[in-house]
Amino acid sequence: MIEGAAVNVLDYGATGDGTTDDTAAIQAAIDAGGHVYLPSGTYSVTGLTLDDNLVLSGDGPDTIILGDGNISVITASSKTYFTVRDMTIKRTNGVSGSPINQTVVLTSCGRFLVDNVVFDGASSTYGGYLSIRGAYNATVNGCRFINKAGFAMTSSDETTSGTWSANCVISNCVKEGGATQGMNLYYVRNTTFDNCVSFGSTSTYGCGFLIEYECENIAVNNCVAYDNTRDGFYIEGNVANGVRNVTLTNCTAYNNGEAGLNLDANFRNISVVGGTYRDNVTSFVAGTGNGIMAASNTGLTVTGASITGNTGNGIRWYGTPYMGSFNGNLIRDNGAYGIYLEGTPASIDIGENVIISNTSGGVFGWIDQAGTYAKAGWTTYTPTFYKNDGTTTVSPLTQSFKYHKIGSVVHIVGFLTCNAADLDSSTYFTVPFTVGWTGASTADDAQSGRGASQPSAAGVGVISSVYYNGRLRVATGTSDTSVRIHATYETA
């Protein structure tokens, strides 16, 4: 709205002394319309209702609107073109339940701005939320959520049958700790998180950012999530149509208790572009601590990300991975595999990643031949293969290998078929450039991946090290007739 001269709530009889009930005075100023100004002070209220074409502003954090925890402090329904800015909205302790644990509730409102507001849950038992329902063309900018306060944007009735929130922007906001979830979207479309930070959620399932139930066309740009009980970024489509078309660009997630990014169920077309997923730990559930973790479903692309130092895998995709692409990533120093594909993956392209120094190996699982080995512009070469003794050569029935060198990093992809009798527990193969260290049984500074002839066979796995004058080792089985390899190593 176009702002006019501000009216001061003190002129309507408000006191700002923190004890007097200022509800009637402030509401009278709001009902008069225009620009309503609250000087520094603490204004105790029992609930305010916003109107169209309104500006409600303060002097910054020292302007405090204080509400009883058993009511929503500020509400609006089907209103447009209003602004709430430059203040703190705080609640006292209340009982559990909706909507009383939601400090500000804006329902079916559009073209509004919430700017530079501190939402303070006052460390109460049930915190308090900025709850935005069924919004359109709205912006939340520069807000802080502290002392158990949180943020949630959803549909008008918080179910799939309501009017979804759409075309909104949440930017430059910070969610600081507390036993509440982080920043939540569900039943939302065409909406963006920009430059937001969410950290220190201590609730049982505490995550930094949550995109749940049904959502579509969501962009998450330059956001940071750390020190959360569970995940940095959590995506779960736990109703019929799920979550689809989400892009995370240049985001960072570290020191979370399950995964940097967790795609839990029912997702389609998730893209990770750049960013850092590091040092996530196994504390929420045993066997986690992954940089990026995904359940079954379709369409996961990770490009140009740095995925390092996680206690579990760099990338773990379990269930039935389908239509994935991992290209141009740095995946190193993770506590398990660089990339761990479970079940029977299909249409998975593993490209020019640097996958080195992961404890268990490089790529575990059935590597899709059609996607991974069609490398235009790569150089064809013919390695020599040896059995586990390092001296007996293997005579492949067929083989196809290519390599590509970028700086000191060499990428190799290929496959061979052979008689089962030719393979035992390991196969060693020569490489086109000298490996950057010498000696037998050294640490995993090179990473090699392998798929068996039966993708679901027990014991499918990978091992990688340098043995016998710089040859790479890939684990095999005595009944295997097909070995697929994706390897990365550094030259001298």
C-alpha positions in Angstrom: 0.0 0.0 0.0 1.0 3.7 -0.3 1.9 4.9 3.2 0.4 8.2 4.5 1.2 10.0 7.7 1.5 7.6 10.6 -0.9 7.7 13.6 0.7 7.0 17.0 -1.1 4.4 19.1 -0.2 6.5 22.2 -2.7 9.1 20.8 -5.4 6.4 21.0 -4.7 5.7 24.6 -2.1 2.9 24.4 0.5 3.0 27.2 3.3 0.6 26.1 4.0 -0.1 29.8 3.8 -3.9 29.6 1.0 -4.3 32.1 -1.9 -2.3 30.9 -4.2 -4.0 28.4 -3.6 -1.9 25.2 -5.8 -4.0 22.9 -8.7 -1.6 22.5 -6.4 1.4 21.9 -4.3 -0.3 19.2 -7.3 -1.9 17.6 -9.0 1.5 17.3 -6.0 2.9 15.5 -6.0 -0.1 13.2 -9.7 0.3 12.5 -9.1 3.9 11.5 -6.8 2.6 8.7 -3.6 3.9 7.2 -0.2 3.8 8.9 -0.3 2.8 12.5 2.9 3.4 14.5 3.9 1.9 17.8 6.9 3.6 19.5 9.3 1.6 21.6 7.6 -0.1 24.5 5.8 -3.3 25.5 2.2 -3.4 24.5 0.1 -6.1 26.2 -2.8 -7.3 24.1 -5.4 -10.0 24.0 -5.5 -10.2 20.2 -5.4 -7.8 17.3 -7.1 -8.1 13.9 -5.5 -6.6 10.8 -7.3 -4.9 7.9 -6.7 -4.2 4.2 -4.4 -1.4 3.1 -2.7 -1.2 6.5 0.8 -0.5 7.7 1.6 -1.6 11.3 5.1 -0.5 12.2 7.4 0.0 15.2 10.8 1.2 16.1 12.5 -2.2 15.7 13.0 -5.0 18.3 12.3 -2.6 21.2 8.7 -2.2 20.1 7.1 -5.4 21.6 3.6 -6.6 21.1 3.0 -9.1 24.0 0.2 -11.6 23.8 -1.2 -14.2 26.2 0.0 -17.7 25.2 -3.6 -18.9 25.0 -4.6 -16.7 22.1 -3.2 -15.8 18.7 -1.6 -12.4 19.1 -2.3 -11.1 15.6 -4.8 -12.5 13.0 -6.0 -11.5 9.5 -8.4 -13.3 7.2 -9.0 -12.5 3.5 -7.1 -9.3 3.7 -4.7 -7.7 1.1 -2.0 -5.0 0.8 -1.0 -4.8 4.5 2.5 -4.6 6.1 3.7 -5.6 9.5 7.3 -4.4 10.2 10.0 -3.4 12.6 8.9 -4.9 15.9 8.9 -7.9 18.2 5.8 -10.1 18.6 6.1 -12.1 21.7 3.8 -14.6 23.5 3.7 -15.8 27.1 3.3 -19.4 28.0 0.2 -21.3 26.7 -1.4 -24.7 26.4 -0.9 -27.1 23.5 -3.1 -27.1 20.5 -4.1 -25.2 17.3 -4.5 -22.2 16.8 -3.4 -21.1 20.3 0.2 -22.2 19.7 0.4 -20.0 16.6 1.3 -16.4 17.5 0.4 -14.8 14.2 -2.2 -16.4 11.9 -2.8 -14.9 8.4 -5.4 -16.9 6.5 -6.3 -16.4 2.8 -4.4 -13.1 2.6 -2.5 -11.8 -0.3 0.0 -9.2 -1.4 1.2 -8.5 2.1 4.7 -8.0 3.6 6.0 -9.1 7.0 9.4 -7.4 7.3 12.1 -7.1 10.1 9.9 -8.7 12.8 11.3 -10.8 15.7 8.9 -13.6 16.6 9.7 -14.5 20.2 8.3 -17.7 21.7 9.5 -16.6 25.1 10.9 -20.1 25.7 7.4 -21.1 26.5 6.3 -24.7 26.6 4.7 -24.5 23.2 6.6 -21.7 21.5 4.6 -20.1 18.8 4.5 -19.7 15.0 4.0 -17.3 12.3 1.3 -19.3 10.5 0.5 -18.3 6.9 -2.4 -20.2 5.3 -3.6 -20.0 1.8 -1.4 -16.9 1.0 -0.7 -15.5 -2.4 2.0 -13.1 -3.6 3.2 -12.6 -0.1 6.7 -11.7 1.2 8.3 -12.5 4.6 11.7 -10.8 4.8 14.4 -10.2 7.4 12.5 -11.9 10.3 13.9 -13.8 13.2 12.3 -16.7 15.1 13.7 -17.2 18.5 12.9 -18.9 21.8 10.8 -21.7 20.4 9.1 -19.6 17.8 8.8 -21.0 14.3 7.5 -20.5 10.7 4.9 -22.4 8.7 3.3 -21.7 5.4 0.5 -24.0 4.3 -3.0 -24.1 2.7 -6.0 -22.2 3.9 -7.2 -25.2 6.0 -3.9 -26.9 6.5 -5.0 -29.8 4.2 -4.8 -30.6 0.5 -8.4 -29.7 0.0 -7.8 -26.0 1.0 -6.5 -23.2 -1.1 -2.7 -23.6 -1.4 -0.2 -20.9 -0.7 1.4 -19.7 -3.9 3.8 -17.3 -5.4 5.5 -16.3 -2.1 9.0 -15.3 -1.1 10.7 -16.0 2.3 14.0 -14.2 2.4 16.8 -13.2 4.7 15.1 -14.9 7.7 16.7 -16.7 10.6 15.2 -19.5 12.7 17.2 -19.8 16.0 17.1 -23.1 17.9 14.4 -24.2 20.3 12.3 -27.4 20.6 10.2 -26.5 17.5 10.7 -27.4 13.9 12.5 -25.0 11.6 10.9 -23.3 8.6 8.0 -25.3 7.1 6.2 -25.5 3.8 3.3 -27.8 3.1 0.6 -27.5 0.4 2.6 -24.7 -1.2 3.5 -24.0 -4.8 5.7 -21.6 -6.8 7.5 -20.3 -3.7 11.1 -19.4 -2.8 13.4 -19.5 0.2 16.2 -17.0 -0.3 19.2 -16.5 2.0 17.6 -18.0 5.0 19.3 -19.8 8.0 17.8 -22.4 10.3 19.8 -23.9 13.1 19.7 -25.6 16.5 16.2 -27.3 16.4 16.2 -29.6 19.4 12.8 -31.2 19.0 12.8 -34.9 18.5 12.4 -34.6 14.8 14.0 -31.2 14.5 14.9 -30.1 11.0 16.1 -26.9 9.6 13.8 -26.6 6.6 10.9 -28.9 5.9 9.0 -29.2 2.6 6.2 -31.8 3.2 2.9 -33.3 2.2 2.2 -31.8 -1.2 4.4 -29.0 -2.6 5.5 -28.1 -6.1 7.9 -25.7 -7.9 9.9 -24.7 -4.8 13.3 -23.0 -5.0 15.7 -22.9 -2.0 18.6 -20.6 -2.7 21.7 -19.8 -0.6 20.1 -21.2 2.6 22.0 -22.7 5.5 20.9 -25.4 8.0 23.1 -26.7 10.9 23.1 -28.2 14.3 19.6 -29.6 14.0 18.5 -32.8 15.8 17.6 -34.5 12.6 18.1 -33.1 9.1 19.3 -29.8 7.6 16.8 -30.0 4.7 13.9 -32.5 4.9 11.6 -33.3 2.0 8.8 -35.8 2.4 5.7 -36.1 0.1 3.6 -38.1 2.6 0.3 -37.7 0.8 -0.7 -39.0 -2.7 0.8 -36.5 -5.1 3.9 -35.8 -3.0 6.6 -33.2 -3.4 7.8 -32.4 -6.9 10.1 -30.0 -8.7 12.3 -28.7 -5.9 15.7 -27.1 -6.6 18.3 -26.4 -3.9 20.9 -24.0 -5.2 24.2 -23.2 -3.3 22.8 -24.4 0.0 24.8 -25.5 3.0 24.0 -28.2 5.6 26.4 -29.3 8.3 26.5 -31.0 11.7 22.9 -32.2 11.5 21.9 -35.5 13.3 20.7 -37.6 10.3 21.5 -36.0 6.9 22.3 -32.7 5.3 19.5 -33.3 2.8 16.9 -36.1 3.4 14.4 -37.0 0.7 12.2 -39.3 2.7 9.4 -40.4 0.4 7.2 -39.7 -2.6 9.3 -37.1 -4.4 9.9 -36.3 -8.0 12.4 -34.2 -9.8 14.7 -32.9 -7.0 17.8 -30.9 -8.1 20.8 -30.0 -6.0 23.0 -27.4 -7.7 26.2 -26.5 -6.0 26.4 -26.1 -2.2 28.0 -27.9 0.7 26.8 -30.9 2.6 29.4 -31.7 5.2 30.1 -33.1 8.6 26.6 -34.5 9.2 26.7 -37.1 12.0 25.0 -40.3 13.0 23.0 -39.3 16.1 19.3 -39.4 15.2 19.2 -43.0 13.8 22.0 -45.5 13.6 23.5 -45.8 10.1 22.7 -42.3 9.0 25.0 -39.2 9.0 24.8 -38.9 5.2 25.5 -35.8 3.2 22.4 -36.5 1.0 20.0 -39.3 1.6 17.0 -40.4 -0.5 14.3 -43.1 -0.4 12.8 -44.7 -3.4 11.2 -42.5 -6.1 12.1 -40.7 -9.2 14.4 -38.0 -10.3 17.4 -36.8 -8.2 20.1 -34.7 -9.7 23.2 -33.5 -7.8 25.6 -31.3 -9.7 28.6 -29.3 -8.5 28.1 -30.0 -4.8 30.8 -30.5 -2.2 29.8 -33.5 0.0 32.6 -34.2 2.5 33.3 -35.4 6.0 29.9 -37.0 6.8 30.0 -39.9 9.2 27.9 -42.0 6.8 27.8 -42.0 3.0 28.3 -39.0 0.8 25.1 -39.8 -1.1 22.9 -42.7 -0.1 19.8 -43.6 -2.2 17.9 -46.6 -0.9 14.8 -48.5 -2.0 14.6 -48.4 -5.8 16.6 -45.4 -7.1 15.3 -44.4 -10.6 16.4 -41.6 -12.9 19.3 -40.0 -11.1 22.3 -38.0 -12.2 25.5 -37.2 -10.2 28.0 -35.0 -12.0 30.8 -32.6 -11.2 30.6 -33.2 -7.4 33.4 -33.4 -4.9 32.7 -36.5 -2.7 35.4 -37.3 -0.2 36.4 -38.1 3.3 33.0 -39.6 4.2 32.7 -42.4 6.7 31.1 -45.0 4.4 30.8 -44.9 0.6 31.0 -42.0 -1.7 27.8 -43.0 -3.5 25.7 -45.8 -2.1 22.9 -47.1 -4.3 20.7 -49.8 -2.8 18.1 -52.1 -4.4 18.1 -52.2 -8.2 18.9 -48.8 -9.4 17.9 -47.8 -13.0 18.8 -44.9 -15.3 21.5 -43.6 -13.0 24.2 -41.5 -14.5 27.4 -41.1 -12.5 29.6 -38.6 -14.3 32.8 -36.6 -13.7 32.8 -36.6 -9.9 35.9 -36.5 -7.7 35.1 -39.4 -5.4 38.2 -40.1 -3.2 39.2 -41.0 0.3 35.8 -42.4 1.5 36.2 -45.1 4.1 34.3 -48.0 2.5 34.8 -47.2 -1.1 33.6 -45.1 -4.0 30.4 -46.3 -5.6 28.4 -49.1 -4.1 25.6 -50.7 -6.2 24.4 -51.5 -9.7 25.7 -48.8 -12.0 23.4 -48.3 -15.0 25.5 -49.0 -18.1 23.5 -47.0 -20.6 23.6 -43.7 -18.6 27.1 -43.9 -17.2 29.2 -45.2 -20.1 28.0 -43.1 -23.0 30.7 -40.5 -22.6 31.1 -38.3 -25.7 34.6 -36.9 -26.0 36.2 -39.3 -23.5 39.3 -41.3 -24.6 39.0 -45.0 -25.1 41.6 -47.2 -23.5 42.1 -50.9 -22.9 43.2 -51.9 -19.4 44.8 -55.1 -18.4 43.0 -57.1 -15.7 44.5 -59.4 -13.0 43.0 -61.8 -10.6 43.4 -61.4 -6.8 46.9 -62.7 -6.8 48.0 -59.7 -8.8 49.9 -61.7 -11.5 47.3 -63.9 -13.2 45.7 -62.0 -16.1 42.0 -62.1 -16.9 40.9 -62.5 -20.5 37.6 -60.5 -20.9 35.0 -61.8 -23.3 34.1 -58.1 -23.9 35.2 -54.8 -22.5 34.7 -51.1 -23.0 36.6 -48.4 -21.1 37.0 -44.7 -21.4 38.8 -42.1 -19.3 38.8 -38.3 -19.0 41.6 -36.3 -17.2 40.9 -32.8 -15.7 44.0 -31.3 -14.1 45.3 -34.0 -11.7 42.1 -36.0 -11.5 41.4 -38.9 -13.8 37.9 -40.4 -14.3 37.4 -43.9 -15.6 34.2 -45.6 -16.6 33.8 -49.1 -18.2 32.6 -52.6 -18.0 33.8 -56.1 -18.8 32.2 -59.5 -19.2 34.1 -62.7 -18.6 33.8 -66.3 -17.6 32.9 -66.8 -13.9 36.0 -68.9 -13.4 38.2 -65.9 -14.2 37.1 -63.8 -11.2 37.7 -64.3 -7.5 37.4 -61.9 -4.6 39.1 -59.0 -6.4 40.1 -57.7 -9.8 42.9 -55.3 -10.4 43.2 -53.2 -13.5 45.8 -50.8 -15.0 45.1 -47.1 -15.4 46.1 -44.6 -18.1 48.1 -42.3 -15.8 50.4 -42.9 -12.8 48.6 -42.9 -9.5 49.7 -40.1 -7.1 51.1 -42.4 -4.5 52.9 -45.8 -4.2 52.8 -48.9 -2.1 50.4 -51.7 -1.4 47.2 -51.5 0.7 47.3 -47.7 1.1 44.4 -45.6 2.2 41.4 -45.0 -0.2 42.8 -42.1 -2.2 41.2 -43.7 -5.3 37.6 -44.9 -5.5 36.3 -47.6 -7.7 32.7 -48.8 -8.2 31.3 -52.2 -9.2 28.0 -53.8 -10.1 27.6 -57.6 -10.1 25.9 -59.7 -12.7 22.9 -60.0 -10.4 22.1 -56.6 -9.0 20.4 -58.0 -5.9 23.0 -60.6 -5.2 24.4 -60.8 -1.7 27.7 -59.2 -1.2 27.5 -56.7 -4.0 30.0 -54.0 -3.0 33.1 -52.1 -3.8 36.6 -51.7 -2.4 39.3 -49.5 -3.7 42.9 -49.0 -3.0 46.2 -49.1 -4.9 48.0 -52.4 -5.2 50.8 -53.8 -7.3 52.4 -50.8 -9.0 49.5 -48.5 -9.1 46.7 -50.7 -10.3 43.2 -50.1 -8.9 41.3 -52.8 -7.2 37.6 -53.5 -7.5 35.8 -56.1 -5.4 34.2 -59.0 -7.3 32.5 -62.3 -6.6 33.6 -65.7 -7.7 30.3 -66.2 -9.6 30.3 -62.8 -11.3 30.3 -62.6 -15.1 30.0 -58.8 -15.4 31.9 -56.0 -13.7 31.0 -52.3 -14.1 33.5 -49.8 -12.9 33.4 -46.1 -12.1 36.7 -44.9 -10.7 38.3 -41.6 -9.8 41.9 -41.0 -8.7 44.6 -38.3 -8.5 47.7 -38.5 -10.5 51.3 -37.9 -9.3 
